Amino acid sequence: METLYFLQHYWWAVVSLLGALLVFLLFVQGGQTLLFGTATDEEDRKALISAFGHKWEITFTTLVTFGGAAFASFPLFYSTSFGGAYWLWILILLLFVLQAVSYEFRNKVSNLLGRKTYDMFLYLNGLFGTILLGVAVGTLFSGGAYALDRMNITDTAAATVSYWTNDTMGLEAITDPFNLLLGIVLFWLARILGLLYVINQYSGCAERSDLIYRCKVQLKVYPVAFVLAFVLFLAVLFLKTGYEVDPSTGYISAVKYKYFLNMTELVWPLVLLLAGVAAVLAGLAGAMFGKPSGWLSRNSFYVTGAGAVLAVWPILICAAFNNTAYFPSTASLQDSLTLYNSSSSEFTLKVMAYVSLAVPFVLAYIIMVWRKMGRSVPSKGVKA
């Protein structure tokens, strides 16, 4: 039993880390929103496509890996969220399909729809893709309208343990202010990281000096909006009522300020959150006020990105750690998902844990590919 308890928490930590890495990699989506307004001509758009077109596969792969890890370790969560909140995830999938199609066909000779259409697809992916992902993640705290009936597994006509209790199938999550707030925070962060990436990639390139200048002008405004939105999100989250599960009985009850209590009682998530916030602020300060030749200014994208991972990871951790019911059911509270009632078997989690030992090698491969893709960008002044 102790082994299963450890493995359940271990895999939630892994899935949460993948989610935090995905948030960082959404800088590609943020960069795509620069195609209109920030980019003023076709040469600017080519420069943006050249920079982000060599990184979008990593973001997409991380999204798929996140979903795969969630499916293998917490199948009931996967089937309830991805299968129940059907239309929300279909919209997200459609937006990411538009992204893949656009990068593939934008520069094809005599493409059917024209470059501007594909640029608009990329913009829509960058704007609504990030916001809707934030909405989907927000349901870990706000919940969904589902119920469980484990006896259904014996019914060949309806072999689903969970079922949705309304006809909107996840679209109602978009109307939740908390979910929307998280989506807006995610969008601002992605946009800021996109700006920082462009500045990092094209620094020293005279041909792109006007584009860099416009990016730096926007960095004087967007970080303020992001910080205010993020502080508001944390305030709402920490004041929010959460749901605690009794591990021995499985009974779930409401607890005021549950997520704040998770941070303070576990301590280490709070330390990670503060470290992440400090890194994000340091990276933004380096980009906004630092000397161009200074280390912090030159590496502001990576410092801010690392801070984003450190800040997002503990927030996702506290959605389920400390006996917390994550993705609570708004239709039947006692059917809410927990680490104990939604995980795979001990055998499955143990086998997967051995496989996860290869993760450092995978990360090393990703870093190598990242640098090689950066070097292959055919634009003067671009670096890895």
C-alpha positions in Angstrom: 0.0 0.0 0.0 2.8 2.4 0.8 4.4 1.6 -2.6 1.2 2.4 -4.4 0.8 5.6 -2.4 4.3 6.7 -3.5 3.8 5.8 -7.1 0.5 7.7 -7.3 2.2 10.8 -6.1 5.3 10.2 -8.1 3.3 10.0 -11.3 1.2 13.0 -10.6 4.4 14.9 -10.1 5.7 13.7 -13.4 2.5 14.6 -15.3 2.5 18.0 -13.6 6.1 18.6 -14.6 5.2 17.7 -18.2 2.3 20.2 -17.9 4.7 22.9 -16.6 7.1 22.2 -19.5 4.3 22.5 -21.9 3.4 25.9 -20.5 7.0 27.1 -21.2 7.0 25.6 -24.8 3.8 27.5 -25.6 6.2 30.4 -26.4 5.7 29.1 -30.0 2.0 29.9 -29.8 2.8 33.3 -28.2 5.2 34.0 -31.0 2.6 33.2 -33.6 0.4 36.0 -32.3 3.1 38.4 -33.4 2.4 37.7 -37.1 -0.2 40.5 -37.1 0.6 43.9 -35.5 4.2 43.2 -34.5 5.2 42.0 -37.9 4.6 44.7 -40.4 5.6 43.1 -43.7 6.2 39.7 -45.3 9.9 39.8 -44.4 9.0 40.1 -40.7 6.5 37.3 -41.0 9.1 35.1 -42.8 11.5 35.8 -39.9 8.9 34.8 -37.3 7.9 31.6 -39.2 11.6 30.7 -39.6 12.2 31.1 -35.9 9.1 29.4 -34.5 8.7 26.9 -37.4 11.8 25.0 -36.1 10.3 24.6 -32.6 6.6 23.9 -32.9 7.1 20.1 -33.2 8.6 20.0 -29.7 5.6 21.8 -28.2 3.2 19.4 -30.0 5.2 16.4 -28.9 5.1 17.5 -25.3 1.3 18.0 -25.5 0.9 14.4 -26.8 3.3 13.1 -24.1 1.4 14.9 -21.4 -1.8 13.3 -22.6 -0.1 9.9 -22.9 1.3 10.1 -19.4 -2.1 11.1 -18.0 -3.8 8.2 -19.8 -1.3 5.6 -18.6 -1.1 6.7 -15.0 -4.6 8.1 -14.3 -6.8 6.5 -16.9 -10.1 7.5 -15.1 -9.0 11.2 -15.3 -8.1 10.8 -18.9 -11.4 9.2 -19.9 -13.5 11.6 -17.8 -11.8 14.8 -18.9 -10.8 14.0 -22.5 -13.9 11.9 -23.1 -16.4 13.9 -21.1 -15.3 17.5 -21.8 -15.4 16.4 -25.5 -16.0 19.7 -27.3 -13.5 21.6 -25.3 -10.7 19.2 -26.2 -11.9 18.9 -29.8 -11.6 22.7 -30.2 -8.0 22.5 -28.8 -7.1 19.6 -31.1 -8.6 21.5 -34.1 -6.5 24.5 -33.3 -3.3 22.5 -33.1 -4.2 20.7 -36.4 -4.5 24.1 -38.0 -1.0 24.9 -36.7 0.6 21.8 -38.2 -1.2 22.3 -41.5 -0.1 25.9 -41.7 3.6 25.2 -41.1 3.5 22.5 -43.7 1.7 24.3 -46.5 2.3 28.0 -45.9 5.4 28.2 -48.1 4.3 25.6 -50.7 4.2 26.9 -54.3 0.7 27.8 -55.3 -0.8 26.7 -52.0 -4.6 26.5 -52.1 -5.5 29.0 -49.4 -2.6 31.6 -49.6 -0.1 32.7 -47.0 -2.3 35.1 -45.2 -4.9 32.4 -44.5 -2.3 30.1 -43.0 -0.9 33.1 -41.0 -4.4 33.6 -39.6 -4.6 30.0 -38.7 -1.3 30.3 -36.8 -2.6 33.4 -35.1 -5.8 31.7 -34.0 -3.8 28.7 -32.7 -1.6 31.1 -30.7 -4.5 33.1 -29.2 -7.3 30.6 -28.6 -5.0 27.5 -28.3 -3.3 28.9 -25.2 -6.5 30.3 -23.7 -8.4 27.1 -24.1 -5.5 25.1 -22.7 -5.6 27.3 -19.7 -9.4 26.8 -19.4 -8.8 23.0 -19.6 -6.2 23.1 -16.9 -8.4 25.3 -14.8 -10.9 22.4 -14.6 -8.5 20.6 -12.3 -9.6 23.2 -9.7 -13.1 24.2 -10.8 -14.2 20.7 -11.8 -16.6 19.4 -14.4 -20.2 18.2 -14.6 -19.7 14.4 -14.5 -20.6 11.4 -12.4 -19.2 8.0 -11.9 -20.9 4.6 -12.1 -18.3 1.8 -11.9 -20.9 -0.8 -12.6 -21.2 0.5 -16.1 -18.0 -1.4 -16.9 -20.0 -4.6 -17.0 -22.5 -3.1 -19.4 -21.4 -3.8 -23.0 -23.9 -1.2 -24.3 -22.4 1.6 -22.1 -19.0 0.5 -20.9 -18.0 3.9 -19.5 -17.3 4.5 -15.8 -17.8 8.2 -16.0 -20.5 10.2 -17.9 -21.2 13.8 -18.4 -24.5 15.2 -16.9 -25.1 18.0 -19.4 -25.3 18.5 -23.1 -22.5 21.1 -23.5 -19.8 18.4 -23.0 -17.1 20.7 -21.6 -18.0 24.0 -23.3 -19.4 25.3 -20.0 -15.8 25.4 -18.7 -15.2 28.4 -21.0 -17.8 30.4 -19.1 -16.2 29.9 -15.8 -14.4 33.1 -14.8 -11.6 31.2 -12.9 -10.9 29.1 -16.0 -10.9 32.1 -18.3 -8.5 34.0 -15.9 -6.0 31.1 -16.1 -6.4 31.0 -19.8 -5.6 34.8 -20.0 -2.6 34.4 -17.7 -1.3 31.5 -19.9 -1.8 33.7 -23.1 0.1 36.6 -21.6 3.0 34.4 -20.5 3.2 32.7 -23.9 3.2 36.0 -25.7 5.9 37.4 -23.5 8.1 34.3 -24.0 7.5 34.6 -27.7 8.7 38.2 -27.7 11.8 37.2 -25.6 12.5 34.4 -28.0 12.4 36.7 -31.1 14.8 39.1 -29.3 17.1 36.3 -28.3 17.1 34.8 -31.8 17.7 37.9 -33.8 19.9 40.0 -31.5 22.8 41.3 -33.6 20.9 41.0 -36.9 20.7 44.4 -38.5 18.0 43.3 -40.9 15.6 42.5 -38.1 16.4 45.6 -35.9 13.0 47.1 -36.5 11.3 43.9 -35.5 13.4 43.7 -32.3 12.5 47.3 -31.5 8.8 46.6 -31.8 9.2 43.5 -29.6 11.0 45.5 -26.9 8.3 48.2 -27.0 5.7 45.6 -26.3 7.8 44.2 -23.4 7.2 47.5 -21.6 3.5 46.8 -21.5 2.7 43.1 -21.6 4.7 42.1 -18.4 2.7 44.5 -16.3 -0.6 43.0 -17.6 0.8 39.5 -17.0 2.0 40.2 -13.5 -1.4 41.7 -12.5 -3.3 38.8 -14.0 -1.1 36.2 -12.4 -1.3 37.9 -8.9 -5.1 38.0 -9.3 -5.1 34.3 -10.3 -3.1 33.3 -7.2 -5.4 35.4 -5.0 -8.5 33.7 -6.4 -6.8 30.2 -6.2 -5.7 30.7 -2.6 -9.1 32.0 -1.5 -10.9 29.2 -3.4 -12.6 26.3 -1.6 -11.1 23.0 -2.4 -12.0 19.4 -1.6 -10.2 17.1 0.7 -10.5 13.3 0.6 -10.1 11.0 3.6 -7.7 8.3 2.3 -9.1 5.6 4.6 -12.8 6.1 3.8 -12.7 8.0 0.5 -15.2 10.6 1.8 -14.7 14.0 0.2 -15.5 17.3 2.0 -15.1 21.0 1.3 -12.2 22.9 2.8 -11.8 26.6 2.6 -8.5 27.9 1.3 -7.5 24.3 0.5 -4.9 25.2 -2.2 -3.3 27.8 0.0 -3.2 25.3 2.9 -1.6 22.8 0.5 1.2 25.2 -0.3 1.9 26.1 3.3 1.5 22.6 4.8 3.7 20.9 2.2 6.1 23.9 2.2 8.3 22.8 -0.8 5.7 23.7 -3.4 5.6 27.2 -1.9 9.4 27.4 -2.1 9.3 26.3 -5.7 6.5 28.8 -6.5 8.4 31.7 -4.9 11.6 30.7 -6.7 9.8 30.5 -10.0 8.1 33.9 -9.5 11.6 35.4 -8.7 13.1 33.9 -11.8 10.3 35.2 -14.0 10.6 38.7 -12.6 14.4 38.6 -12.9 14.2 37.5 -16.5 11.7 40.2 -17.4 13.7 42.8 -15.5 16.8 41.8 -17.5 15.0 42.1 -20.8 13.3 45.4 -19.9 16.1 47.2 -18.0 19.3 45.3 -18.3 22.2 46.1 -20.5 22.1 44.4 -23.9 25.5 42.8 -23.3 24.7 41.6 -19.8 24.2 37.9 -19.0 20.7 38.3 -17.7 19.6 40.4 -20.7 21.1 37.9 -23.2 19.5 34.9 -21.4 16.2 36.5 -20.4 14.2 34.1 -22.4 15.7 31.0 -20.7 15.6 32.6 -17.2 11.9 33.6 -17.6 11.1 30.2 -19.1 12.8 28.3 -16.3 10.9 30.5 -13.8 7.6 29.7 -15.5 8.2 25.9 -15.2 9.1 26.3 -11.5 6.0 28.4 -10.8 3.5 26.3 -12.7 4.7 22.9 -11.5 3.9 23.4 -7.7 0.5 24.9 -8.7 -0.4 21.7 -10.5 1.1 19.6 -7.7 -1.2 21.2 -5.2 -4.2 20.3 -7.3 -4.0 16.7 -6.1 -1.3 16.4 -3.3 -2.1 16.6 0.4 -5.2 14.5 0.0 -6.9 16.9 -2.4 -9.6 15.9 -4.8 -8.6 17.1 -8.3 -11.1 17.7 -11.1 -13.9 17.8 -8.6 -17.4 16.8 -9.8 -19.9 19.6 -9.8 -22.7 17.1 -10.3 -21.8 14.6 -7.6 -19.1 15.6 -5.1 -18.4 12.1 -3.8 -17.6 11.1 -7.4 -14.7 13.6 -7.6 -11.4 12.2 -8.7 -8.4 11.7 -6.3 -5.0 10.1 -6.7 -6.4 7.0 -5.0 -9.5 6.3 -7.0 -8.3 7.3 -10.5 -4.8 5.8 -10.9 -3.6 2.7 -12.7 -2.7 -0.4 -10.8 0.5 -0.7 -8.7 2.0 -3.0 -11.3 1.4 -0.6 -14.1 2.7 2.4 -12.2 5.8 0.5 -11.1 6.6 -0.6 -14.7 6.1 2.9 -15.9 8.4 4.2 -13.1 11.2 2.1 -14.4 10.6 3.4 -17.9 10.7 7.0 -16.5 14.3 6.5 -15.6 15.0 7.2 -19.2 13.6 10.7 -19.0 17.0 12.4 -18.4 18.2 10.8 -21.7 15.1 12.1 -23.5 15.6 15.6 -22.1 19.2 15.5 -23.3 18.0 14.5 -26.8 15.4 17.3 -26.8 18.2 19.8 -25.8 20.4 18.5 -28.6 17.6 18.7 -31.2 16.7 22.2 -29.9 20.2 23.5 -30.6 20.4 21.8 -34.0 17.1 23.2 -35.0 18.2 26.7 -33.9 21.4 26.4 -36.0 19.3 25.4 -39.0 17.3 28.6 -39.1 18.2 30.3 -42.4 18.3 33.9 -41.2 21.3 36.0 -40.5 22.0 36.6 -36.9 19.9 33.8 -35.6 21.5 31.6 -32.9 20.5 28.5 -31.0 
